[in-house]
Amino acid sequence: MKHLTNFAGLAIVGALSMTSLAQAQQIYPTVDSKLKPTADAFYTSPSSSELVAAAPGNVLRYRALPAASLGSSVKEGWQLMYRSANTKSQPVAMVTTVLIPKAAPATGRKLLSYQSFYDSLTLDCSPSGQATSNSLLEKTFFQSALNKGYIVTMADYEGLESQWIVARNSGQGVLDSIRATLRFTKSGLNASTPVGMLGYSGGGFATAWAAELAGTYAPELNIIGAAQGGLPVNPINVAKKVDGTFWAGAYLGAVVGLSRGYPELKVEDYATPAGVEAIKDIGTRCLTGSPNLLTAYAYKKGSTLLKDPNFLDLPEMQAVNRENTMGQHAPKIPLHIFESIGDQLMPIADVDNLVAFYCASKTTVEYKPVKGTDHVLGALGLSGGMTYLLDRFDGKAAPNNCK
């Protein structure tokens, strides 16, 4: 991650003891909407010793969102930095944004964990950054939950290093954001609060991995179900499908994102001179914001930037891919999975096989493959996913169409 530029803030952070939330609140009384996350001292990670001393999901610092960024249905907004763990099981800091609606009841509150499809290689495109600037377009997908009075938490599940498409880092980041939100005293939640998880595309990836890991990583959470769609089940299969197409940036961006989670994979060593420069540039871009990754690398072939035309089939790449391919653990919670049959990015056969594994493992699954070829329009399935979760919150029996 590039160096932060708010040096005065960094000096404050360096002197800050993470043992006092009250002190942290005084230093960060609210968000400065003029600062991008990469220039905002709030995102500076605590020291490794402070992270080691904290339990997964513990809140490290927090601050209020400005009222102008909340919208008419939200009473309070908060950003929490919390302790999580990356794919190497090393303690790391992450950030989540918590929205408390005006309709939230005094007791018996419920929590929706919404995973944004921010698909980014820079913090500046993170959900927390978008929430700060009031540019979070995805709010429409969970507005019905806010209207019903549910608390919403949105993790920057890629972490401070923007490790896009890194499985354990993302899944654990989601689960620890839920823990942090439950422990945050201003949320009005507790350890037994029912939790639903929702996400599409990159957010579906994070949701799916949280569902797979919850049984072992966070078994204490009361997760009532997960709804996920547009799933990149097997990252390399997605990369091969989009190589040379309009969506080629997703291939190149995923390679950079994975290399951040696996620093032993020095992707620059595999690149041509033009590829080395492209890797530096890609590391500043995102799919859903600016500077945009898709438009800059549309129709590019990986073979023009990587020395080996069979780069994706190299043993080291295949080894990393196996660790980040879904279907390693059978979720113990009910699932709603939706997918466009002709999705330009995600091979439907991979999703079919994933569902078959879950069903064979006795996971309760409602699978909704739908006609369509557009990955972007597939996000409309989030409406059905939200309805599915509202039914689970209401205690209705989860449908199961496993054959």
Contacts in CASP RR format, 6 or more apart in sequence:
PFRMAT RR
TARGET T0000
AUTHOR 0000-0000-0000
METHOD contacts of the structure
MODEL  1
MKHLTNFAGLAIVGALSMTSLAQAQQIYPTVDSKLKPTADAFYTSPSSSE
LVAAAPGNVLRYRALPAASLGSSVKEGWQLMYRSANTKSQPVAMVTTVLI
PKAAPATGRKLLSYQSFYDSLTLDCSPSGQATSNSLLEKTFFQSALNKGY
IVTMADYEGLESQWIVARNSGQGVLDSIRATLRFTKSGLNASTPVGMLGY
SGGGFATAWAAELAGTYAPELNIIGAAQGGLPVNPINVAKKVDGTFWAGA
YLGAVVGLSRGYPELKVEDYATPAGVEAIKDIGTRCLTGSPNLLTAYAYK
KGSTLLKDPNFLDLPEMQAVNRENTMGQHAPKIPLHIFESIGDQLMPIAD
VDNLVAFYCASKTTVEYKPVKGTDHVLGALGLSGGMTYLLDRFDGKAAPN
NCK
1 38 0 8 1.000
1 123 0 8 1.000
1 160 0 8 1.000
1 161 0 8 1.000
1 162 0 8 1.000
2 38 0 8 1.000
4 10 0 8 1.000
4 38 0 8 1.000
4 39 0 8 1.000
4 40 0 8 1.000
4 41 0 8 1.000
4 43 0 8 1.000
4 44 0 8 1.000
5 38 0 8 1.000
5 39 0 8 1.000
6 35 0 8 1.000
6 39 0 8 1.000
6 40 0 8 1.000
6 41 0 8 1.000
8 41 0 8 1.000
9 41 0 8 1.000
9 44 0 8 1.000
10 41 0 8 1.000
10 44 0 8 1.000
12 27 0 8 1.000
12 41 0 8 1.000
13 27 0 8 1.000
13 41 0 8 1.000
13 44 0 8 1.000
14 44 0 8 1.000
16 23 0 8 1.000
16 24 0 8 1.000
16 27 0 8 1.000
16 61 0 8 1.000
17 23 0 8 1.000
18 24 0 8 1.000
18 46 0 8 1.000
18 50 0 8 1.000
18 54 0 8 1.000
18 60 0 8 1.000
18 61 0 8 1.000
21 59 0 8 1.000
21 61 0 8 1.000
21 62 0 8 1.000
24 60 0 8 1.000
24 61 0 8 1.000
24 62 0 8 1.000
24 63 0 8 1.000
25 61 0 8 1.000
25 62 0 8 1.000
25 63 0 8 1.000
27 61 0 8 1.000
28 42 0 8 1.000
28 61 0 8 1.000
28 62 0 8 1.000
28 63 0 8 1.000
29 63 0 8 1.000
29 64 0 8 1.000
30 63 0 8 1.000
30 64 0 8 1.000
30 65 0 8 1.000
30 66 0 8 1.000
31 42 0 8 1.000
31 63 0 8 1.000
31 64 0 8 1.000
31 65 0 8 1.000
31 66 0 8 1.000
31 69 0 8 1.000
31 79 0 8 1.000
31 132 0 8 1.000
32 40 0 8 1.000
33 66 0 8 1.000
33 68 0 8 1.000
33 69 0 8 1.000
33 132 0 8 1.000
33 133 0 8 1.000
33 134 0 8 1.000
36 123 0 8 1.000
36 124 0 8 1.000
36 129 0 8 1.000
37 43 0 8 1.000
37 123 0 8 1.000
37 124 0 8 1.000
37 126 0 8 1.000
37 128 0 8 1.000
37 129 0 8 1.000
37 132 0 8 1.000
38 122 0 8 1.000
38 123 0 8 1.000
38 124 0 8 1.000
42 61 0 8 1.000
42 63 0 8 1.000
42 79 0 8 1.000
42 81 0 8 1.000
42 95 0 8 1.000
43 81 0 8 1.000
43 95 0 8 1.000
43 123 0 8 1.000
43 160 0 8 1.000
45 51 0 8 1.000
45 92 0 8 1.000
45 93 0 8 1.000
45 160 0 8 1.000
46 60 0 8 1.000
46 81 0 8 1.000
46 93 0 8 1.000
48 91 0 8 1.000
50 60 0 8 1.000
51 83 0 8 1.000
51 91 0 8 1.000
51 92 0 8 1.000
51 93 0 8 1.000
52 91 0 8 1.000
54 60 0 8 1.000
54 83 0 8 1.000
54 91 0 8 1.000
55 83 0 8 1.000
56 83 0 8 1.000
56 84 0 8 1.000
56 85 0 8 1.000
56 91 0 8 1.000
56 172 0 8 1.000
56 176 0 8 1.000
56 179 0 8 1.000
56 218 0 8 1.000
57 82 0 8 1.000
57 83 0 8 1.000
57 84 0 8 1.000
57 176 0 8 1.000
57 177 0 8 1.000
57 179 0 8 1.000
57 180 0 8 1.000
57 183 0 8 1.000
58 82 0 8 1.000
58 83 0 8 1.000
58 179 0 8 1.000
58 180 0 8 1.000
58 183 0 8 1.000
59 80 0 8 1.000
59 81 0 8 1.000
59 82 0 8 1.000
59 180 0 8 1.000
59 183 0 8 1.000
59 184 0 8 1.000
60 80 0 8 1.000
60 81 0 8 1.000
60 82 0 8 1.000
60 83 0 8 1.000
60 93 0 8 1.000
61 80 0 8 1.000
61 81 0 8 1.000
62 78 0 8 1.000
62 79 0 8 1.000
62 80 0 8 1.000
62 81 0 8 1.000
62 184 0 8 1.000
63 78 0 8 1.000
63 79 0 8 1.000
64 76 0 8 1.000
64 77 0 8 1.000
64 78 0 8 1.000
64 79 0 8 1.000
65 76 0 8 1.000
65 77 0 8 1.000
65 78 0 8 1.000
65 79 0 8 1.000
65 97 0 8 1.000
65 131 0 8 1.000
65 132 0 8 1.000
66 132 0 8 1.000
68 134 0 8 1.000
69 131 0 8 1.000
69 132 0 8 1.000
69 133 0 8 1.000
69 134 0 8 1.000
70 76 0 8 1.000
70 77 0 8 1.000
70 99 0 8 1.000
71 134 0 8 1.000
73 101 0 8 1.000
73 102 0 8 1.000
73 103 0 8 1.000
73 143 0 8 1.000
73 146 0 8 1.000
73 147 0 8 1.000
74 99 0 8 1.000
74 100 0 8 1.000
74 101 0 8 1.000
74 102 0 8 1.000
74 146 0 8 1.000
75 100 0 8 1.000
75 101 0 8 1.000
75 102 0 8 1.000
75 104 0 8 1.000
76 99 0 8 1.000
76 100 0 8 1.000
76 186 0 8 1.000
77 97 0 8 1.000
77 98 0 8 1.000
77 99 0 8 1.000
77 100 0 8 1.000
78 97 0 8 1.000
78 98 0 8 1.000
78 100 0 8 1.000
78 184 0 8 1.000
78 186 0 8 1.000
78 187 0 8 1.000
79 95 0 8 1.000
79 96 0 8 1.000
79 97 0 8 1.000
79 98 0 8 1.000
79 128 0 8 1.000
79 131 0 8 1.000
79 132 0 8 1.000
80 95 0 8 1.000
80 96 0 8 1.000
80 98 0 8 1.000
80 177 0 8 1.000
80 180 0 8 1.000
80 181 0 8 1.000
80 184 0 8 1.000
81 93 0 8 1.000
81 94 0 8 1.000
81 95 0 8 1.000
82 93 0 8 1.000
82 94 0 8 1.000
82 95 0 8 1.000
82 96 0 8 1.000
82 176 0 8 1.000
82 177 0 8 1.000
82 179 0 8 1.000
82 180 0 8 1.000
83 91 0 8 1.000
83 92 0 8 1.000
83 93 0 8 1.000
83 176 0 8 1.000
84 91 0 8 1.000
84 92 0 8 1.000
84 93 0 8 1.000
84 94 0 8 1.000
84 159 0 8 1.000
84 172 0 8 1.000
84 173 0 8 1.000
84 176 0 8 1.000
84 177 0 8 1.000
85 91 0 8 1.000
85 92 0 8 1.000
85 168 0 8 1.000
85 172 0 8 1.000
85 173 0 8 1.000
85 176 0 8 1.000
86 92 0 8 1.000
86 163 0 8 1.000
86 166 0 8 1.000
86 168 0 8 1.000
86 169 0 8 1.000
86 172 0 8 1.000
86 261 0 8 1.000
87 163 0 8 1.000
87 166 0 8 1.000
87 167 0 8 1.000
87 168 0 8 1.000
87 169 0 8 1.000
87 261 0 8 1.000
87 262 0 8 1.000
87 323 0 8 1.000
88 261 0 8 1.000
92 159 0 8 1.000
92 160 0 8 1.000
92 169 0 8 1.000
93 159 0 8 1.000
93 160 0 8 1.000
94 155 0 8 1.000
94 156 0 8 1.000
94 157 0 8 1.000
94 159 0 8 1.000
94 160 0 8 1.000
94 173 0 8 1.000
94 176 0 8 1.000
94 177 0 8 1.000
95 126 0 8 1.000
95 128 0 8 1.000
95 155 0 8 1.000
95 156 0 8 1.000
95 159 0 8 1.000
95 160 0 8 1.000
96 128 0 8 1.000
96 153 0 8 1.000
96 154 0 8 1.000
96 155 0 8 1.000
96 156 0 8 1.000
96 177 0 8 1.000
96 180 0 8 1.000
96 181 0 8 1.000
97 127 0 8 1.000
97 128 0 8 1.000
97 131 0 8 1.000
97 153 0 8 1.000
97 154 0 8 1.000
98 151 0 8 1.000
98 152 0 8 1.000
98 153 0 8 1.000
98 181 0 8 1.000
98 184 0 8 1.000
98 187 0 8 1.000
99 146 0 8 1.000
99 151 0 8 1.000
99 152 0 8 1.000
99 153 0 8 1.000
99 154 0 8 1.000
100 151 0 8 1.000
100 186 0 8 1.000
100 187 0 8 1.000
101 146 0 8 1.000
101 147 0 8 1.000
101 149 0 8 1.000
101 150 0 8 1.000
101 151 0 8 1.000
101 152 0 8 1.000
103 146 0 8 1.000
103 147 0 8 1.000
103 148 0 8 1.000
103 149 0 8 1.000
104 149 0 8 1.000
104 150 0 8 1.000
104 151 0 8 1.000
105 149 0 8 1.000
108 193 0 8 1.000
109 149 0 8 1.000
109 150 0 8 1.000
109 151 0 8 1.000
109 187 0 8 1.000
109 188 0 8 1.000
109 189 0 8 1.000
109 193 0 8 1.000
110 149 0 8 1.000
110 150 0 8 1.000
110 151 0 8 1.000
110 193 0 8 1.000
110 194 0 8 1.000
110 195 0 8 1.000
110 393 0 8 1.000
111 150 0 8 1.000
111 151 0 8 1.000
111 152 0 8 1.000
111 153 0 8 1.000
111 178 0 8 1.000
111 181 0 8 1.000
111 182 0 8 1.000
111 187 0 8 1.000
111 189 0 8 1.000
111 193 0 8 1.000
111 194 0 8 1.000
111 195 0 8 1.000
111 196 0 8 1.000
112 142 0 8 1.000
112 145 0 8 1.000
112 150 0 8 1.000
112 151 0 8 1.000
112 152 0 8 1.000
112 153 0 8 1.000
112 195 0 8 1.000
112 196 0 8 1.000
112 197 0 8 1.000
112 198 0 8 1.000
112 389 0 8 1.000
113 152 0 8 1.000
113 153 0 8 1.000
113 154 0 8 1.000
113 155 0 8 1.000
113 174 0 8 1.000
113 177 0 8 1.000
113 178 0 8 1.000
113 181 0 8 1.000
113 195 0 8 1.000
113 196 0 8 1.000
113 197 0 8 1.000
113 198 0 8 1.000
113 207 0 8 1.000
113 210 0 8 1.000
114 138 0 8 1.000
114 141 0 8 1.000
114 142 0 8 1.000
114 145 0 8 1.000
114 152 0 8 1.000
114 153 0 8 1.000
114 154 0 8 1.000
114 197 0 8 1.000
114 198 0 8 1.000
114 199 0 8 1.000
115 154 0 8 1.000
115 155 0 8 1.000
115 157 0 8 1.000
115 174 0 8 1.000
115 197 0 8 1.000
115 198 0 8 1.000
115 199 0 8 1.000
115 202 0 8 1.000
115 203 0 8 1.000
115 204 0 8 1.000
115 206 0 8 1.000
115 207 0 8 1.000
115 210 0 8 1.000
116 127 0 8 1.000
116 130 0 8 1.000
116 136 0 8 1.000
116 138 0 8 1.000
116 154 0 8 1.000
116 199 0 8 1.000
116 203 0 8 1.000
117 138 0 8 1.000
117 199 0 8 1.000
117 200 0 8 1.000
117 201 0 8 1.000
117 202 0 8 1.000
117 203 0 8 1.000
117 204 0 8 1.000
117 287 0 8 1.000
117 288 0 8 1.000
117 379 0 8 1.000
118 125 0 8 1.000
118 126 0 8 1.000
118 127 0 8 1.000
118 130 0 8 1.000
118 156 0 8 1.000
118 158 0 8 1.000
118 202 0 8 1.000
118 203 0 8 1.000
118 286 0 8 1.000
118 287 0 8 1.000
118 288 0 8 1.000
119 164 0 8 1.000
119 201 0 8 1.000
119 202 0 8 1.000
119 250 0 8 1.000
119 286 0 8 1.000
119 287 0 8 1.000
119 288 0 8 1.000
119 293 0 8 1.000
120 126 0 8 1.000
120 158 0 8 1.000
120 162 0 8 1.000
120 164 0 8 1.000
120 285 0 8 1.000
120 286 0 8 1.000
120 287 0 8 1.000
120 288 0 8 1.000
120 289 0 8 1.000
121 162 0 8 1.000
121 164 0 8 1.000
121 253 0 8 1.000
121 256 0 8 1.000
121 257 0 8 1.000
121 282 0 8 1.000
121 283 0 8 1.000
121 284 0 8 1.000
121 285 0 8 1.000
121 286 0 8 1.000
121 293 0 8 1.000
122 162 0 8 1.000
122 283 0 8 1.000
122 284 0 8 1.000
122 285 0 8 1.000
122 286 0 8 1.000
123 129 0 8 1.000
123 156 0 8 1.000
123 160 0 8 1.000
123 162 0 8 1.000
124 286 0 8 1.000
125 286 0 8 1.000
125 288 0 8 1.000
125 289 0 8 1.000
126 156 0 8 1.000
126 158 0 8 1.000
126 162 0 8 1.000
127 136 0 8 1.000
127 138 0 8 1.000
127 154 0 8 1.000
127 155 0 8 1.000
127 156 0 8 1.000
128 154 0 8 1.000
128 156 0 8 1.000
130 136 0 8 1.000
130 137 0 8 1.000
131 154 0 8 1.000
136 154 0 8 1.000
141 198 0 8 1.000
141 200 0 8 1.000
141 379 0 8 1.000
141 382 0 8 1.000
141 383 0 8 1.000
141 386 0 8 1.000
142 152 0 8 1.000
142 198 0 8 1.000
142 386 0 8 1.000
144 386 0 8 1.000
144 390 0 8 1.000
145 152 0 8 1.000
145 386 0 8 1.000
145 389 0 8 1.000
145 390 0 8 1.000
146 152 0 8 1.000
148 390 0 8 1.000
150 393 0 8 1.000
151 181 0 8 1.000
151 187 0 8 1.000
151 188 0 8 1.000
151 189 0 8 1.000
153 177 0 8 1.000
153 178 0 8 1.000
153 180 0 8 1.000
153 181 0 8 1.000
155 173 0 8 1.000
155 174 0 8 1.000
155 176 0 8 1.000
155 177 0 8 1.000
155 206 0 8 1.000
157 169 0 8 1.000
157 170 0 8 1.000
157 171 0 8 1.000
157 173 0 8 1.000
157 174 0 8 1.000
157 177 0 8 1.000
157 203 0 8 1.000
157 206 0 8 1.000
158 164 0 8 1.000
158 166 0 8 1.000
158 169 0 8 1.000
158 170 0 8 1.000
159 169 0 8 1.000
159 173 0 8 1.000
161 260 0 8 1.000
161 261 0 8 1.000
162 257 0 8 1.000
162 260 0 8 1.000
162 283 0 8 1.000
163 169 0 8 1.000
163 170 0 8 1.000
163 257 0 8 1.000
163 258 0 8 1.000
163 260 0 8 1.000
163 261 0 8 1.000
164 253 0 8 1.000
164 254 0 8 1.000
164 256 0 8 1.000
164 257 0 8 1.000
164 258 0 8 1.000
164 260 0 8 1.000
165 202 0 8 1.000
165 205 0 8 1.000
165 232 0 8 1.000
165 235 0 8 1.000
165 254 0 8 1.000
165 257 0 8 1.000
165 258 0 8 1.000
165 324 0 8 1.000
166 257 0 8 1.000
166 258 0 8 1.000
166 260 0 8 1.000
166 261 0 8 1.000
166 262 0 8 1.000
166 324 0 8 1.000
167 205 0 8 1.000
167 209 0 8 1.000
167 323 0 8 1.000
167 324 0 8 1.000
167 325 0 8 1.000
167 326 0 8 1.000
168 209 0 8 1.000
168 213 0 8 1.000
168 323 0 8 1.000
169 261 0 8 1.000
170 205 0 8 1.000
170 206 0 8 1.000
170 209 0 8 1.000
170 210 0 8 1.000
171 206 0 8 1.000
171 209 0 8 1.000
171 210 0 8 1.000
171 212 0 8 1.000
171 213 0 8 1.000
171 217 0 8 1.000
172 210 0 8 1.000
172 213 0 8 1.000
172 217 0 8 1.000
173 206 0 8 1.000
173 210 0 8 1.000
174 197 0 8 1.000
174 206 0 8 1.000
174 207 0 8 1.000
174 209 0 8 1.000
174 210 0 8 1.000
175 210 0 8 1.000
175 213 0 8 1.000
175 214 0 8 1.000
175 217 0 8 1.000
175 218 0 8 1.000
175 221 0 8 1.000
176 218 0 8 1.000
178 195 0 8 1.000
178 218 0 8 1.000
178 221 0 8 1.000
178 223 0 8 1.000
179 218 0 8 1.000
179 221 0 8 1.000
181 187 0 8 1.000
181 189 0 8 1.000
182 189 0 8 1.000
182 190 0 8 1.000
182 191 0 8 1.000
182 193 0 8 1.000
182 195 0 8 1.000
182 221 0 8 1.000
191 220 0 8 1.000
191 222 0 8 1.000
192 222 0 8 1.000
193 222 0 8 1.000
194 222 0 8 1.000
194 223 0 8 1.000
194 224 0 8 1.000
194 393 0 8 1.000
195 221 0 8 1.000
195 222 0 8 1.000
195 223 0 8 1.000
195 224 0 8 1.000
196 223 0 8 1.000
196 224 0 8 1.000
196 225 0 8 1.000
196 226 0 8 1.000
196 389 0 8 1.000
196 392 0 8 1.000
196 393 0 8 1.000
197 207 0 8 1.000
197 210 0 8 1.000
197 211 0 8 1.000
197 223 0 8 1.000
197 225 0 8 1.000
197 226 0 8 1.000
197 227 0 8 1.000
197 228 0 8 1.000
197 389 0 8 1.000
198 207 0 8 1.000
198 226 0 8 1.000
198 227 0 8 1.000
198 228 0 8 1.000
198 382 0 8 1.000
198 385 0 8 1.000
198 386 0 8 1.000
198 389 0 8 1.000
199 206 0 8 1.000
199 207 0 8 1.000
199 227 0 8 1.000
199 228 0 8 1.000
199 229 0 8 1.000
199 382 0 8 1.000
200 228 0 8 1.000
200 229 0 8 1.000
200 230 0 8 1.000
200 378 0 8 1.000
200 379 0 8 1.000
200 381 0 8 1.000
200 382 0 8 1.000
201 229 0 8 1.000
201 230 0 8 1.000
201 232 0 8 1.000
201 345 0 8 1.000
201 375 0 8 1.000
201 379 0 8 1.000
202 230 0 8 1.000
202 232 0 8 1.000
203 228 0 8 1.000
204 228 0 8 1.000
204 229 0 8 1.000
204 230 0 8 1.000
204 231 0 8 1.000
205 231 0 8 1.000
205 232 0 8 1.000
205 326 0 8 1.000
207 226 0 8 1.000
207 227 0 8 1.000
207 228 0 8 1.000
208 226 0 8 1.000
208 228 0 8 1.000
208 231 0 8 1.000
208 326 0 8 1.000
209 326 0 8 1.000
210 226 0 8 1.000
211 223 0 8 1.000
211 225 0 8 1.000
211 226 0 8 1.000
211 228 0 8 1.000
211 331 0 8 1.000
211 333 0 8 1.000
211 335 0 8 1.000
212 326 0 8 1.000
212 327 0 8 1.000
212 328 0 8 1.000
212 329 0 8 1.000
212 330 0 8 1.000
212 331 0 8 1.000
213 329 0 8 1.000
214 221 0 8 1.000
214 223 0 8 1.000
214 331 0 8 1.000
214 332 0 8 1.000
214 333 0 8 1.000
215 329 0 8 1.000
215 331 0 8 1.000
215 332 0 8 1.000
216 329 0 8 1.000
223 333 0 8 1.000
224 333 0 8 1.000
224 334 0 8 1.000
224 389 0 8 1.000
224 392 0 8 1.000
224 393 0 8 1.000
224 395 0 8 1.000
225 333 0 8 1.000
225 334 0 8 1.000
225 335 0 8 1.000
225 336 0 8 1.000
225 389 0 8 1.000
225 392 0 8 1.000
225 398 0 8 1.000
226 331 0 8 1.000
226 333 0 8 1.000
226 334 0 8 1.000
226 335 0 8 1.000
226 336 0 8 1.000
227 335 0 8 1.000
227 336 0 8 1.000
227 337 0 8 1.000
227 338 0 8 1.000
227 382 0 8 1.000
227 384 0 8 1.000
227 385 0 8 1.000
227 386 0 8 1.000
227 388 0 8 1.000
227 389 0 8 1.000
228 335 0 8 1.000
228 336 0 8 1.000
228 337 0 8 1.000
228 338 0 8 1.000
229 337 0 8 1.000
229 338 0 8 1.000
229 339 0 8 1.000
229 378 0 8 1.000
229 381 0 8 1.000
229 382 0 8 1.000
230 338 0 8 1.000
230 339 0 8 1.000
230 340 0 8 1.000
230 343 0 8 1.000
230 345 0 8 1.000
230 346 0 8 1.000
230 351 0 8 1.000
230 375 0 8 1.000
230 378 0 8 1.000
231 326 0 8 1.000
231 337 0 8 1.000
231 339 0 8 1.000
231 346 0 8 1.000
231 350 0 8 1.000
231 351 0 8 1.000
231 354 0 8 1.000
232 238 0 8 1.000
232 345 0 8 1.000
232 346 0 8 1.000
233 325 0 8 1.000
233 326 0 8 1.000
233 327 0 8 1.000
233 346 0 8 1.000
233 347 0 8 1.000
233 350 0 8 1.000
233 351 0 8 1.000
233 353 0 8 1.000
233 354 0 8 1.000
234 321 0 8 1.000
234 325 0 8 1.000
234 326 0 8 1.000
234 347 0 8 1.000
234 350 0 8 1.000
235 254 0 8 1.000
235 258 0 8 1.000
235 321 0 8 1.000
235 324 0 8 1.000
235 325 0 8 1.000
236 312 0 8 1.000
236 317 0 8 1.000
236 318 0 8 1.000
236 321 0 8 1.000
237 347 0 8 1.000
237 350 0 8 1.000
238 250 0 8 1.000
238 251 0 8 1.000
238 254 0 8 1.000
238 345 0 8 1.000
238 346 0 8 1.000
238 347 0 8 1.000
239 250 0 8 1.000
239 251 0 8 1.000
239 254 0 8 1.000
239 255 0 8 1.000
239 312 0 8 1.000
240 251 0 8 1.000
240 312 0 8 1.000
241 344 0 8 1.000
241 345 0 8 1.000
241 346 0 8 1.000
241 347 0 8 1.000
242 248 0 8 1.000
242 249 0 8 1.000
242 250 0 8 1.000
242 251 0 8 1.000
242 344 0 8 1.000
242 345 0 8 1.000
243 251 0 8 1.000
243 301 0 8 1.000
243 302 0 8 1.000
244 251 0 8 1.000
244 299 0 8 1.000
244 300 0 8 1.000
244 301 0 8 1.000
244 302 0 8 1.000
245 298 0 8 1.000
245 299 0 8 1.000
245 344 0 8 1.000
246 294 0 8 1.000
246 298 0 8 1.000
246 299 0 8 1.000
246 344 0 8 1.000
247 294 0 8 1.000
247 298 0 8 1.000
247 344 0 8 1.000
247 345 0 8 1.000
247 375 0 8 1.000
248 297 0 8 1.000
248 298 0 8 1.000
248 299 0 8 1.000
248 300 0 8 1.000
248 301 0 8 1.000
248 302 0 8 1.000
249 282 0 8 1.000
249 287 0 8 1.000
249 293 0 8 1.000
249 294 0 8 1.000
249 296 0 8 1.000
249 297 0 8 1.000
249 298 0 8 1.000
249 300 0 8 1.000
250 287 0 8 1.000
250 293 0 8 1.000
250 294 0 8 1.000
250 345 0 8 1.000
251 302 0 8 1.000
252 278 0 8 1.000
252 282 0 8 1.000
252 293 0 8 1.000
252 297 0 8 1.000
252 300 0 8 1.000
252 302 0 8 1.000
252 305 0 8 1.000
253 282 0 8 1.000
253 283 0 8 1.000
253 285 0 8 1.000
253 293 0 8 1.000
255 267 0 8 1.000
256 267 0 8 1.000
256 279 0 8 1.000
256 282 0 8 1.000
256 283 0 8 1.000
258 265 0 8 1.000
258 320 0 8 1.000
258 324 0 8 1.000
259 265 0 8 1.000
259 266 0 8 1.000
259 267 0 8 1.000
262 320 0 8 1.000
265 316 0 8 1.000
265 317 0 8 1.000
265 320 0 8 1.000
267 279 0 8 1.000
268 276 0 8 1.000
268 279 0 8 1.000
270 306 0 8 1.000
270 307 0 8 1.000
270 308 0 8 1.000
270 311 0 8 1.000
270 314 0 8 1.000
271 278 0 8 1.000
271 279 0 8 1.000
271 305 0 8 1.000
271 306 0 8 1.000
271 307 0 8 1.000
272 304 0 8 1.000
272 305 0 8 1.000
272 306 0 8 1.000
272 307 0 8 1.000
274 304 0 8 1.000
274 305 0 8 1.000
275 305 0 8 1.000
275 306 0 8 1.000
278 297 0 8 1.000
278 305 0 8 1.000
279 305 0 8 1.000
281 296 0 8 1.000
282 293 0 8 1.000
282 297 0 8 1.000
284 291 0 8 1.000
285 291 0 8 1.000
285 292 0 8 1.000
285 293 0 8 1.000
285 296 0 8 1.000
286 292 0 8 1.000
286 293 0 8 1.000
287 293 0 8 1.000
287 294 0 8 1.000
302 311 0 8 1.000
303 309 0 8 1.000
303 311 0 8 1.000
308 314 0 8 1.000
311 317 0 8 1.000
326 354 0 8 1.000
327 354 0 8 1.000
327 357 0 8 1.000
327 358 0 8 1.000
330 357 0 8 1.000
330 358 0 8 1.000
330 361 0 8 1.000
330 362 0 8 1.000
330 363 0 8 1.000
331 358 0 8 1.000
331 363 0 8 1.000
332 363 0 8 1.000
333 363 0 8 1.000
334 363 0 8 1.000
334 364 0 8 1.000
334 365 0 8 1.000
334 366 0 8 1.000
334 392 0 8 1.000
334 398 0 8 1.000
334 400 0 8 1.000
335 358 0 8 1.000
335 363 0 8 1.000
335 364 0 8 1.000
335 365 0 8 1.000
335 366 0 8 1.000
336 365 0 8 1.000
336 366 0 8 1.000
336 368 0 8 1.000
336 384 0 8 1.000
336 385 0 8 1.000
336 388 0 8 1.000
336 389 0 8 1.000
337 351 0 8 1.000
337 354 0 8 1.000
337 355 0 8 1.000
337 365 0 8 1.000
337 366 0 8 1.000
337 367 0 8 1.000
337 368 0 8 1.000
338 367 0 8 1.000
338 368 0 8 1.000
338 369 0 8 1.000
338 370 0 8 1.000
338 378 0 8 1.000
338 381 0 8 1.000
338 384 0 8 1.000
338 385 0 8 1.000
339 346 0 8 1.000
339 348 0 8 1.000
339 351 0 8 1.000
339 368 0 8 1.000
339 369 0 8 1.000
339 370 0 8 1.000
340 346 0 8 1.000
340 348 0 8 1.000
340 369 0 8 1.000
340 370 0 8 1.000
340 371 0 8 1.000
340 372 0 8 1.000
340 373 0 8 1.000
340 374 0 8 1.000
340 375 0 8 1.000
340 377 0 8 1.000
340 378 0 8 1.000
341 348 0 8 1.000
341 369 0 8 1.000
341 370 0 8 1.000
341 371 0 8 1.000
341 372 0 8 1.000
341 373 0 8 1.000
342 348 0 8 1.000
342 372 0 8 1.000
342 373 0 8 1.000
343 372 0 8 1.000
343 373 0 8 1.000
343 374 0 8 1.000
343 375 0 8 1.000
343 378 0 8 1.000
344 373 0 8 1.000
344 374 0 8 1.000
344 375 0 8 1.000
345 375 0 8 1.000
346 375 0 8 1.000
348 369 0 8 1.000
351 369 0 8 1.000
352 369 0 8 1.000
355 365 0 8 1.000
355 367 0 8 1.000
355 402 0 8 1.000
358 365 0 8 1.000
358 402 0 8 1.000
359 365 0 8 1.000
359 402 0 8 1.000
359 403 0 8 1.000
364 398 0 8 1.000
364 400 0 8 1.000
364 402 0 8 1.000
365 400 0 8 1.000
365 401 0 8 1.000
365 402 0 8 1.000
366 388 0 8 1.000
366 398 0 8 1.000
366 399 0 8 1.000
366 400 0 8 1.000
366 401 0 8 1.000
367 401 0 8 1.000
367 402 0 8 1.000
368 381 0 8 1.000
370 378 0 8 1.000
370 381 0 8 1.000
372 378 0 8 1.000
391 398 0 8 1.000
392 398 0 8 1.000
END
